[in-house]
């Protein structure tokens, strides 16, 4: 891998793509809605109409294209698959390399605010000695990486690709890894199989197994967690079922209709964030649309949702009988989807730092970038 070709990359969307988008938005055929149901049945009709009109008439993609392009970006090929990544050098005396991995329905756009806090901490109230060189790849099938053309591009495969990126292509002897959502699964897998090359792993979502002692009475914390899990499975996993079983069928609508794509993604940003029911308390329309635009312009909604299919049919979960011994930092945000008891997390991971955050949800890098950046720096500053 040492000889892998690396090419500079810039996001450059043609005027024709943007013109076609505006025309599609203007022709949106909205469905009906049960009156006075808000978001109970899914994305609210009035909000989506407002968002679509803003997208068509006011949103400026070129400004956000430039926002992304302020970071150094590259593409390389690993095992025949093109991988896109941000590679932003640290501004400090000895920056550690940090692999930053996103999830679904996110993208590298999630990291626009947090990357400068990590690469240049001195400019954001931190210590220059705790800077990172940030490598933030687009997951295979997401954004500006290639769409996988074969089966089983799952968590295990992605972890191997990203490890090759960090060690083989970029030549780092050791590196740090951080992630949420699918990024947390990839990061956990890296800790499981490549701990000897990692300073540690930092997670803002923890995948854990169940209780060991089923004869013991449940603690209050366990009762809350199990109730949350039951509610999530019952009320919030419809997207997992369709994306994990028939993603191709879903893709025809979402790849053809920008309004449909926006409805599918924005509902998750509202439901999974610490926004108290008002999505724009956490994300501006421009932030929401810029993330959606990455899916639209690359036509990657189908290839992105296939990760759910591959993970269902070729699964990975931490081994309940063997803890991941790589030093682990955990940032627990109050509106994260699932917040396992620390005792359960400690059976799955070698927890060295456990931070309960005062605010934030599933999209921590966008919602609370300073809280997350501070915790990442604090954790890895102790890792030698």
For each residue, the residues with C-beta under 8 A, 3 or more apart:
1: 4 78 164 167 168 169
2: 168 169 171
3:
4: 1 76 77 78 168 169
5: 76 77
6: 74 75 76 169
7: 74 75 76
8: 72 73 74
9: 73 74 75 84 144
10: 69 73
11: 65 68 69 73 144
12: 65
13: 17 18 61 65 297
14: 17 18
15: 18 19
16: 19 20
17: 13 14 20 21 297
18: 13 14 15 21 22 61
19: 15 16 22 23
20: 16 17 23 24
21: 17 18 24 25 258 296
22: 18 19 25 26 56
23: 19 20 26 27
24: 20 21 27 28 257 258 259
25: 21 22 28 52 55 56 258 259
26: 22 23 56
27: 23 24
28: 24 25 52 257 258 259
29:
30: 45 48 49 259
31: 45
32: 45
33: 37 41 44 45
34: 37 41
35:
36:
37: 33 34 40 41
38: 44 277
39: 42 43 44 47 267 270 271 277
40: 37
41: 33 34 37
42: 39 263 267
43: 39 47 48 263 264 266 267
44: 33 38 39 47 48
45: 30 31 32 33 48 49
46: 49 50
47: 39 43 44 50 51 266 279
48: 30 43 44 45 51 52 259 262 263 266
49: 30 45 46 52 53
50: 46 47 53 54
51: 47 48 54 55 262 266 285 288 289
52: 25 28 48 49 55 56 258 259 262
53: 49 50 56 57
54: 50 51 57 58 59 285 289
55: 25 51 52 58 59 258 262 285 289
56: 22 25 26 52 53 59
57: 53 54
58: 54 55
59: 54 55 56 285 286 289
60: 63 64 286
61: 13 18 64 65 290 293
62: 65 66
63: 60 66 67
64: 60 61 67 68 286 290 293
65: 11 12 13 61 62 68 69
66: 62 63 69 70
67: 63 64 70 112 290
68: 11 64 65 71 73 108 109 112
69: 10 11 65 66 73
70: 66 67
71: 68 86 88 115
72: 8 86 87 88 89
73: 8 9 10 11 68 69 84 85 86 87 144
74: 6 7 8 9 84 85 87
75: 6 7 9 82 83 84 85 144 145
76: 4 5 6 7 82 83 85 165 169
77: 4 5 80 81 82 83
78: 1 4 81 83 161 164 165 168 169
79: 161 164
80: 77
81: 77 78 140 145 146 148 161
82: 75 76 77 145 146
83: 75 76 77 78 137 138 140 145 146 161 165
84: 9 73 74 75 137 138 143 144 145
85: 73 74 75 76 135 136 137 138 165
86: 71 72 73 108 111 115 134 135 136 137
87: 72 73 74 133 134 135 170
88: 71 72 115 119 133 134 136
89: 72 95 119 133
90: 95 96 118 119 120 131 132 133 134
91: 95 119 120 122 123 128 131
92: 95 120 121 122 128 129 130 131
93: 128 129
94: 129
95: 89 90 91 92 119 131 132 133
96: 90 131 132 133 175 176 199 380
97: 132 133 135 166 170 172 174 175 176
98: 118 132 133 134 135 175 176 177 178 376 380
99: 135 136 137 162 165 166 175 176 177 178 187 190
100: 111 114 115 118 134 135 136 178 179 183
101: 136 137 139 162 177 178 179 182 183 184 186 187
102: 106 107 108 110 111 136 138 139 142 179 180 181 182 183
103: 106 139 179 180 181 182 183 184
104: 142 181 182 304 305 307 308
105: 264 265 268 269 291 295 304
106: 102 103 109 110 181 291 363 366
107: 102 110 138 142 143 291 294 295
108: 68 86 102 111 136 137 138 143 294
109: 68 106 112 287 290 291 294
110: 102 106 107 114 291 363 365 366
111: 86 100 102 108 114 115 134 136 365
112: 67 68 109 115
113: 116 117 365 366 369
114: 100 110 111 117 118 365 369 372 373
115: 71 86 88 100 111 112 118 119 134 136
116: 113 119 120 123 124
117: 113 114 120 121 124 126 369 370 373
118: 90 98 100 114 115 121 131 132 134 373 376 377
119: 88 89 90 91 95 115 116 131 132 133 134
120: 90 91 92 116 117 123 124 128 131
121: 92 117 118 124 125 126 127 128 130 131 373 377
122: 91 92 126 127 128 131
123: 91 116 120
124: 116 117 120 121 370 373
125: 121
126: 117 121 122 130 373 374 377
127: 121 122 130 377 381
128: 91 92 93 120 121 122 131
129: 92 93 94 381
130: 92 121 126 127 377 380 381
131: 90 91 92 95 96 118 119 120 121 122 128
132: 90 95 96 97 98 118 119 176 376 377 380
133: 87 88 89 90 95 96 97 98 119
134: 86 87 88 90 98 100 111 115 118 119
135: 85 86 87 97 98 99 100 165 166 170 175
136: 85 86 88 99 100 101 102 108 111 115
137: 83 84 85 86 99 101 108 145 162 165
138: 83 84 85 102 107 108 142 143 144 145
139: 101 102 103 142 143 145 158 182 183 186 304 307
140: 81 83 145 146 147 148 153 157 158 161 303
141: 145 146 147 148 153 300 303 304 306 307
142: 102 104 107 138 139 145 294 300 303 304
143: 84 107 108 138 139 294 295 298 300
144: 9 11 73 75 84 138 294 298
145: 75 81 82 83 84 137 138 139 140 141 142
146: 81 82 83 140 141
147: 140 141 300 302 303
148: 81 140 141 153 303 306
149:
150: 153
151: 310 314
152: 157 310 314
153: 140 141 148 150 157 158 306 307 310
154: 157 158 307 310 311 314 315 316
155: 158 159 182 185 186 189 311 316
156: 159 160 189 314 316
157: 140 152 153 154 160 161
158: 139 140 153 154 155 161 162 182 186
159: 155 156 162 163 186 189 190 193 194
160: 156 157 163 164
161: 78 79 81 83 140 157 158 164 165
162: 99 101 137 158 159 165 166 186 190
163: 159 160 166 167 168 190 194 197
164: 1 78 79 160 161 167 168 169
165: 76 78 83 85 99 135 137 161 162 168 169 170
166: 97 99 135 162 163 169 170 172 175 197
167: 1 163 164 170 171 172 173 175 197
168: 1 2 4 78 163 164 165 171
169: 1 2 4 6 76 78 164 165 166
170: 87 97 135 165 166 167
171: 2 167 168
172: 97 166 167 175
173: 167 197
174: 97 197 198 199
175: 96 97 98 99 135 166 167 172 197 198 199
176: 96 97 98 99 132 198 199 200 201 202 376 380 383
177: 98 99 101 187 190 191 198 200 201 202
178: 98 99 100 101 183 187 201 202 203 204 376
179: 100 101 102 103 182 183 184 185 186 187 203 204 205
180: 102 103 183 184 203 204 205 362 363 364 365
181: 102 103 104 106 184 185 205 362
182: 101 102 103 104 139 155 158 179 185 186 307
183: 100 101 102 103 139 178 179 180 186 187
184: 101 103 179 180 181 187 188 203 204 205 206 207
185: 155 179 181 182 188 189 207 311 316
186: 101 139 155 158 159 162 179 182 183 189 190
187: 99 101 177 178 179 183 184 190 191 201 202 203
188: 184 185 191 192 201 203 206 207 318 324 349
189: 155 156 159 185 186 192 193 316
190: 99 159 162 163 177 186 187 193 194 198 201 326
191: 177 187 188 194 195 198 200 201 324 326 328 349
192: 188 189 195 318 319 324 326
193: 159 189 190
194: 159 163 190 191 197 198
195: 191 192 198 324 325 326
196:
197: 163 166 167 173 174 175 194
198: 174 175 176 177 190 191 194 195 201 326
199: 96 174 175 176 327 380 383 384
200: 176 177 191 326 327 328 329 352 379 380 383
201: 176 177 178 187 188 190 191 198 324 326 327 328 329 349
202: 176 177 178 187 328 329 330 331 375 376 379 380
203: 178 179 180 184 187 188 206 328 329 330 331 349
204: 178 179 180 184 330 331 332 333 336 364 372
205: 179 180 181 184 336 337 338 362
206: 184 188 203 330 338 340 345 348 349
207: 184 185 188 317 318 348
208: 318 340 344 345 347 348 349
209: 317 318 320 344 347 348
210: 320 344
211: 214 216 222 344
212: 347
213: 216
214: 211
215:
216: 211 213
217:
218: 222 223 226
219: 222 223 341
220: 223 224
221: 224 225 341
222: 211 218 219 225 226 341 344
223: 218 219 220 226 227
224: 220 221 227 228
225: 221 222 228 229 338 339 340 341 344
226: 218 222 223 229 230
227: 223 224 230 231
228: 224 225 231 232 338 339
229: 225 226 232 233 338
230: 226 227 233 234
231: 227 228 234 235 236
232: 228 229 235 236 237 337 338
233: 229 230 236 237
234: 230 231 237
235: 231 232
236: 231 232 233 239 271 337
237: 232 233 234 240 241
238: 241 242
239: 236 242 243 264 268
240: 237 243 244 308
241: 237 238 244 245
242: 238 239 245 246 247 249 250
243: 239 240 247 250 305 306 308 309
244: 240 241 247 308 309 311 312
245: 241 242 309 312
246: 242 249 250
247: 242 243 244 250 251 302 305 306 308 309
248: 251 252 302
249: 242 246 252
250: 242 243 246 247 253 254 302 305
251: 247 248 254 255 301 302 305
252: 248 249 255 256
253: 250 256 257 260
254: 250 251 257 260 261 264 301 302
255: 251 252 261 299 301 302
256: 252 253 260
257: 24 28 253 254 260 261
258: 21 24 25 28 52 55 261 262 292 296
259: 24 25 28 30 48 52 262 263
260: 253 254 256 257 263 264
261: 254 255 257 258 264 265 292 295 296 301
262: 48 51 52 55 258 259 265 266 288 289 292
263: 42 43 48 259 260 266 267
264: 43 105 239 254 260 261 267 268 301
265: 105 261 262 268 269 288 291 292 295
266: 43 47 48 51 262 263 269 270 279 288 292
267: 39 42 43 263 264 270 271
268: 105 239 264 265 271 272
269: 105 265 266 272 273 279 282 283 288 291 363
270: 39 266 267 273 275 277 279
271: 39 236 267 268
272: 268 269 335 337 361 362 363
273: 269 270 279 282 283 335 361 362 363 367
274: 282 333 334 335 359 360 361 367
275: 270 278 279 280 281 282 283 361
276: 281
277: 38 39 270
278: 275 281
279: 47 266 269 270 273 275 282 283 288
280: 275 283 284 285
281: 275 276 278
282: 269 273 274 275 279 361 363 366 367
283: 269 273 275 279 280 287 288 363 366 367
284: 280 287 288
285: 51 54 55 59 280 288 289
286: 59 60 64 289 290
287: 109 283 284 290 291 366
288: 51 262 265 266 269 279 283 284 285 291 292
289: 51 54 55 59 262 285 286 292 293
290: 61 64 67 109 286 287 293 294
291: 105 106 107 109 110 265 269 287 288 294 295
292: 258 261 262 265 266 288 289 295 296
293: 61 64 289 290 296 297
294: 107 108 109 142 143 144 290 291 297 298 300
295: 105 107 143 261 265 291 292 298 299 300 301 304
296: 21 258 261 292 293 299
297: 13 17 293 294
298: 143 144 294 295
299: 255 295 296 302
300: 141 142 143 147 294 295 303 304
301: 251 254 255 261 264 295 304 305
302: 147 247 248 250 251 254 255 299 305 306
303: 140 141 142 147 148 300 306
304: 104 105 139 141 142 295 300 301 307
305: 104 243 247 250 251 301 302 308 309
306: 141 148 153 243 247 302 303 309 310
307: 104 139 141 153 154 182 304 310 311
308: 104 240 243 244 247 305 311 312
309: 243 244 245 247 305 306 312 313
310: 151 152 153 154 306 307 313 314
311: 154 155 185 244 307 308 314 315 316
312: 244 245 308 309 315
313: 309 310
314: 151 152 154 156 310 311
315: 154 311 312
316: 154 155 156 185 189 311
317: 207 209
318: 188 192 207 208 209 324 348 349
319: 192 322
320: 209 210 347 348
321:
322: 319
323: 347 348 349 350
324: 188 191 192 195 201 318 328 348 349 350
325: 195 350
326: 190 191 192 195 198 200 201 349 350
327: 199 200 201 350 352 383
328: 191 200 201 202 203 324 349 350 351 352 353
329: 200 201 202 203 351 352 353 354 355 375 376 379 380
330: 202 203 204 206 345 349 351 353 354 355
331: 202 203 204 355 357 364 371 372 375 376
332: 204 336 339 354 355 356 357
333: 204 274 336 357 359 360 361 362 364 367 368
334: 274 339 356 357 358 359 360 361
335: 272 273 274 360 361 362
336: 204 205 332 333 339 360 361 362 364
337: 205 232 236 272 362
338: 205 206 225 228 229 232
339: 225 228 332 334 336
340: 206 208 225 344 345
341: 219 221 222 225 344 345
342: 345 346 351 354
343: 346 347
344: 208 209 210 211 222 225 340 341 347 348
345: 206 208 330 340 341 342 348 349 351 354
346: 342 343 349 351
347: 208 209 212 320 323 343 344
348: 206 207 208 209 318 320 323 324 344 345
349: 188 191 201 203 206 208 318 323 324 326 328 330 345 346
350: 323 324 325 326 327 328
351: 328 329 330 342 345 346 354
352: 200 327 328 329 379 382
353: 328 329 330 375 378 379 382
354: 329 330 332 342 345 351
355: 329 330 331 332 375
356: 332 334
357: 331 332 333 334 360 364 368 371 375
358: 334 371
359: 274 333 334 367 368 371
360: 274 333 334 335 336 357 364 367 368 371 372
361: 272 273 274 275 282 333 334 335 336 364 367
362: 180 181 205 272 273 333 335 336 337
363: 106 110 180 269 272 273 282 283 366 367
364: 180 204 331 333 336 357 360 361 367 368 369 371 372
365: 110 111 113 114 180 369 372
366: 106 110 113 282 283 287 363 369
367: 273 274 282 283 333 359 360 361 363 364
368: 333 357 359 360 364 371 372
369: 113 114 117 364 365 366 372 373
370: 117 124 373 374
371: 331 357 358 359 360 364 368 374 375
372: 114 204 331 360 364 365 368 369 375 376
373: 114 117 118 121 124 126 369 370 376 377
374: 126 370 371 377 378
375: 202 329 331 353 355 357 371 372 378 379
376: 98 118 132 176 178 202 329 331 372 373 379 380
377: 118 121 126 127 130 132 373 374 380 381
378: 353 374 375 381 382
379: 200 202 329 352 353 375 376 382 383
380: 96 98 130 132 176 199 200 202 329 376 377 383
381: 127 129 130 377 378
382: 352 353 378 379
383: 176 199 200 327 379 380
384: 199
